[in-house]
Amino acid sequence: MTQPAISDYGFLSDSRSGALVGIDGSIDWWCPHRFDGASVFGRLLDPRAGHFRLAPVGAGGPGFRVERSYRPDTLVLRRVHHTPQGSVAVTDALAAETGARAHDVGMNSPAVLIRVVEGLSGRVRMELDFAPRPEYGLLTPYLHEQPGGGVRADAGPVVLVLRAGDLPLRAGRDRVTEEFEVSAGQVIGMDVAFGEAYGAPPPRMDPLVALAETTRAWEAYRETHRYDGRYPELVRHSATVLTGLTYARSGAVAAALTSSLPEQIGGDRNYDYRYSWLRDFSLTMRALWVAACPDEASRLFAWAARSIGRFGDEPVPVLFGLEGERDLSEHHCDHLRGYRDSRPVRVGNDAWRQRQLDVPGEVLSAVWRLRDYLGAPFEEELREMVLGLTEQVAATWHLPDRGMWETRDEERHYLSSKVSCWLAMDRAVGLADRLGERADPRRWAGVRDEIRAAVLREGWNDRIGAFTGAFGSPELDASVLTLPVAYFLPATDPRMRSTIAMVERELGTDDGLLRRWTTDPAGFLLCSFWLVECLVMAGETRRAEELFERVVGHANDVGLFSEQIDLTTGAQLGNTPQALSHIGLINAAWRLTEPNSF
């Protein structure tokens, strides 16, 4: 089997877990316990790792056509199949708790997958193929037909129950396969409910009622947010995607739904992104504020403060689990082939062990943004966190690190890390009056100025005529575009103008994509959105608009971005949907609206 393109997938979420459903009607990824839990459908990473397909017989052949779209301001996905015999719609969602509205969405999600089939015209023959394989495909369940209809799947710690109304379902040896016909006006509701072998049984819901409730819950959620800037539909949809990537119980935002989708087909840069990175923290906070989601921004900050905890001598971890777990040790799933044979498949992410000096700057920038909501003076835990981060930067900024791209080779003096250290000290100086008697703004300002001088002296390369990725390096790196975005140096400064032009010329492509470095095989979407911001700040608004509109054209048909774009084929690459790509879109749209914002 040829695995679908990454862009073929739509995203479902209940703000506890997420699922990917292909244009072909197959749900190929669902980790029902929570975003970073084990999959029960994992065909995304191996054809044998489980799926649930629901589509017309013969779909994909001549005379068949598919259209799909989200119901406005929701992650309820409707797919219309046009066949020679007629048309049928399938609507997919992960159920919200009955009665949930607005910010209650996801707090007590029942872990139920809903699929509703609706005949639109003619008479269409459908096929169902339900093949769960829990624990990333390691388990094949026992299947049992249930009194009153439905099939129960038991495997290790997992219980799944498939129901399909009055449609009779027969348990095969390791899967359920059925064919049935749907006439115009006929509606069949199905659901797959998840439970734990030694816990509460899988919940029972009416799929039609649950779908209506879930749709209303998403709509109510979006009604509480207002965005008045440019490109409102794009921003609202990206904000909805970010909400879908938010683990509601804690407020943490997962970097992506998936693990191990490759940066290059057949390559080994395949990482698990189902955790929350502090590096993304400030960017995420900006996006949530822009999209008028202040409650989410406040909850995200509270999660970070709790996760960081009391300070010791160790560096602040780069990332955490969705409830603040620190040890995310990585292992390989050697039994999985990987997406289109891209190995290894990883669970966990060893970047949590790395030294990355940019992290405190992102956190302190977020504190600065929320300062008017955090009181004066700060409460003890917040005060200790800010003081600890500041002193850690003052003591370690001169060390090499792994950088924001989390390289797994040697440490270097990455320019973007030093700029983030400067940002940390600058924000600490501004927050000093809220930090009590231990604050030392004069010394902090001295460290800040020392960092700035080092960046301007060691980061600029006369021969290249640009700021480069690391001190003493001739290699360009798109991360230097953060200098204007962090207000370290104006985009109109001659050195910055030269750098922007060099980055655009050497790392850019005709369709607006920007690589991170010269040997990067793909365009990194966040970098392209940074370039949009830099062009706006340099006064080149028209060029920025044109670039923005070219870049957003790389979304799939339902407005989703992965991490990267293949420079040759235009195919999406990397984990999906990628929070940073949608964050970059929101922040770039707001920069085009308010050039001097943030």
C-alpha positions, 0 to 999 in steps of 0.5 A: 500500500502507498501511504497517503500524502501528509496533506491528505489528512484532516485533524479531529480533536477533543482537546484531550486527544486527536485523530487524523482522517484521510481523504480516503475516509481512513482514520490512521492516527488516534491516541485516545488516552491523550495526545502523547498516549499510545495509538490504537490506529497507527497506520500513519506510521505502518500499514499494519498498525491499525485503522478505521476506514469508512468510504464508498465501495470503489472510492478513488477509482474513475467517476469518484470525487471527494470534497471536504470542509470543516464546519465553520469555527470547528474541528468537525470535518465533513467529507462528501463523496460523489460516486457514479451511483450518487453522493454521500456525506461522512461527518467525523468528530471527536466528541465533546462532553454532553453540555460542554460549552466554550472553555469547558470543551476538553475538560472531561472529554469522553474519548469517543470517535463519531462518524455519521453517514448521510445519504445525499442522492442516489443509492451508494454502497459503503464499506467499513473496515475497523482494524484497531491495533493498540500500543502502536500496533503491538497488540491485536485485539480479541473481538466480541459481538455485543448483545444489542449490537456492536463489537467490543475489542479487547487488547491489553489495557485498551477496550474499544466498542464500535457501534453503528445503530441498527447496522449489524456488525460481525466480528471477524478474527482481527477486524470488522468488515461490512458493506451496506447501502445508504439512500438519499435522506438516510442517516447512520450514526456510528461511534468508537468509544475508548475505555480502560480494561481495569477502569470505567467501561467505554461511554455510550453516546448517541452519535447524532446527538453527540455530533450536534453537541460537539458542533455547538460546543466548538461554535460557542468556544469560538464565539468567545473570541474576537479578532479584528485584524487582517485575514480574519478567516485564516487567523480564526481557523489557525486559532481553532487548530491551536485550541485543538492542540491544547490539552485542556486539563493543563492548558499545555499546547502540544507542538504537533499531533503526531510523532515521527513524520519525516523532515525528508522522506526516507530520512532519520530526522523523525521526532516525537512532537506531542509535547509542549516546548518552552521555546514556543512559549512566547510565540504561542502567547503572542498568537493567543493574545492576537486571536483574542484567547486571553483565558488560554494564554493565562492557563498556558502560563500557569502550566509553565510556571507549575512545570518549571517548579522550584529552581536547582542548578540544572538548566530549565528543561526545553520541553515537558509532558502535557501535565508537566512531566520532565523525563521524556526519554526517547525510544525507538519503535523498531516494529514500525516501518515509519511513514513511507519507510522513514525510520526510526519511529520515536516515542519520547524526545531526548531534546529534554536533556539538552542545554538550550539557552533561549528557553528562559528568554521565551518564558520571561518574555511571556511573563512580561506580556502578562505582567498586568494580570500577574499583580504587583508585587508577584506572588512568591512562586512566580517571583522565585521563578523569574529570579531563578531564570534571570540568575541562570541566564546571567551565569550561563549566557556565555556557554555554547548550547544546542540552539533552537533547532535542537541539533544533536551534534556539537554545541555552538554559540548560536546567535538566536540563543544569545539574543534570547538571553539578551531578551531575558535580561532586558525583561528582568530589568523591566520586571525588577519592581515586582520582584522584591529586594533580591532584584538587581536591575543594575547588574542585570542591565550590565549583563544585558548590555554585555550580551548585546555587545557580544552579539553585534561583535561576534555574530556579524560576518563582514565577509558574508555581509550578514548575521550568521547562525553562530559566532564565527560561522560563515553559515546563514541561518533563518533564525537570525530573523528573530533579531527584529521580531525580538526588538534586538535590532530594528529591521531598518538597521543597515546590518539587518537589511543586509541580513534579511536580503542575504537570507531571502536570496540564499535560503529562499525560493520563488514561492516564498518558502525559506529554508533554515540553512543552506543544506536544509532539504525543505522549506520551514514554514515558521521561517517564512512567516518570520520573513513576512514580519521582518519585511513589514518592520522594514517598511516593505509592506506590499512585498510582505503581503505578497509573501504571506499570501504565497506561503498560506497557499501551501496549506492543504484543502482544509487549511492545515499546515505541517512543519515543512514543505518539500522544495521539489514537489510542494508536498507537506513534510514533518509532523502535522498539524504543526502548532508553530506553523499556525502560530507563525501565520497568526503573528504574521497576519497581526504584524500586517495589521499592526506593524508596531505591535508586540 
